[in-house]
Amino acid sequence: MLPSSKPTSGKRNGTVQFLNSLHKVQLNYPEITDVFGPRLLFLFPQFLGEERTLALEILAGRAAHLPDLLQSLQGLNFLGCLKHKYVTTPSLIAHCCGIPAMESLIMFLIHCNRDEATQFASLSIIYGLCDSLKPAQIKYLLDTLILEFSNHSSVECRVR
């Protein structure tokens, strides 16, 4: 009797294993990102949560050496990673029900549930690209950086 498996679970597990392996290898051999960077950028829209954070951390390790990295990430909603926030289920319910008394609670929950790991990895990429950014690219990033990180709850993100 053959073990039953979902057809998509194998592909998903393979992608997660690929990311985890690449992340571990990249820590000691960052040049491997030069080879797998284009593949990561191709797969990036499919990543969510921890997978997205791992991909950004891998790219951050060689951000200064990957050609046109910022332009590639701009096409993949890089600013969305800087603004990324988790919305909890109670706030979604309150928002859908339209309860006015819950509005301040919703804003509090949204603010407190930032995906700090993804934001920090995104900031690491910007930090790595700092020397090569053109004025137009700085302008593209500046409003979001000021808005999102001037009062950020994470000291690491504010300092970075």
Buried (B, 14 or more C-beta within 10 A) or exposed (E): EEEEEEEEEEEEEEBBEBBEEBBEBBEEEBEBBEEBBEEBBEBBEEBEEBBBBBBBBBBBBBBBEBEEBBEBBBEEEBBEBBBBBEEEEEBEEBBEEEEEEBEEEBEEBBEEBBBBBBBBBBBBBBEBBEEEBEEEBEEBBEEBBEEBBEEBEBEEBEEB
